[in-house]
Amino acid sequence: MPRWETIVFDAAGAADFAPASALDALEADVARAARSLETRECPGADRLGWLDPEAACPAAERAAIREEAERARADCDAYVVIGIGGSYLGARAVREALRGHADGPELFFAGTGLHAGATARLLRDLRDRDVRVCAISKSGTTLEPALALRFWREFLERKYGRAGAARRITAVTDAHRGALRALAVAAGWRVFAVPDDVGGRFSVLTPVGLLPLAVAGLDIDALVAGATSMRQACREPRLRDNPAHFYAAHRHVLGARGFRTEILSAFCEDLRWLQEWWKQLFGESEGQRGRGLFPAAATMTADLHSLGQYIQDGPRDLFETFLCARETAPALRVPAVEFPADPEADDGLGALAGRSLDAINALAWEGVRQAHVAGGVPCLELTLDRLDPRTVGGLIHFFEKAVAVSGLLLGVNPFEQPGVEAYKREVSRLLGRR
Ligand code: PA5
């Protein structure tokens, strides 16, 4: 059972579905895929900057991010992050997962769609707040953030004047080119660069994610340190000792045996946006040329009351990866209540008085896992001893490494997304975009 510091990957619940012999047979292929990443000989070799988290955002760059964050923390209480896909999901995922560690201005997310109601509501809700805007787009031409920036620029210019607005907008974009860079330079906005060799969905530990997270008051050095340490664990040559490789191998074996949907089942509501980030990372990286697993998510225990029936009893073509954090708050214990004499008022839970809610959640997780395995659902498990920046940094690198190996095992280039061009072309045509 591979462990890294605070994260354990356990595949016991999938043993009957992904037998040791099938995993052994894959070991050489996994090693080959991993080697081709290290030697930069795989498809998409010019997109591997994320592989070395320290180099993707070195200490000097992090210091510049912290300086910029301090400026923002000093004069705003609402920080609007404009971006879509890989340009916002990572920051949102980490911010939500580490709620208890953040102390800065509130982060808001814009440019994640074209819904007029949501845009109007946010513009109205922030009317009386001290606002700054961070526009994030690697290409600089993505429709949704480009339109959102127009609204937020106008909002800031009305509120603070043109020069005041310019001091309150920061752009994170391509280091050399693109419409957003040109716009930022012309308007005098501060600019941070997305490294050339890091694609959107792998960019959370670059200025794309780290700037908003630093504004929120999170320890960005600890995030990067966690990822760097996980990188070492994920270079371990033996399949069974390497958390990311072992996870990728299980996914591959299960997929080949007809389990074509993976549900990331989180027993922690704060991980809901991490599930969204994971869905993009795996869906966009693997879903090519008719290949790849469908990445779905369930947030437990809420979704036991909606998807639980399907998971337990529906088509047997899915598997689950459980994600559970052991300590999410200082022990919250169930209060003792006095029941009326009427025996019908007794809900049978009196014995739980004084037990911690985290411990009860862990028992629910164990019960659900046993029921789902018995129902024919292979279950993988990722346990986080706690939710802190170092652990979350480690988890990010774990998933990035796993999807890279997974995509290569499938024979696709996990660092491109050729499929998204089709809809973009159609929408651009309808909008008369040049
Ligand atoms: O992973 C990706 O590359 C995409 O999801 C992009 O992040 C997303 O399409 C936004 O692109 P951009 O940052 O160029 O606006």
Residues whose N, C-alpha, C, O or C-beta is under 5 A from the ligand:
A	BS01	PA5	I84 G85 G86 S87 I136 S137 K138 S139 G140 T142 G199 G200 R201
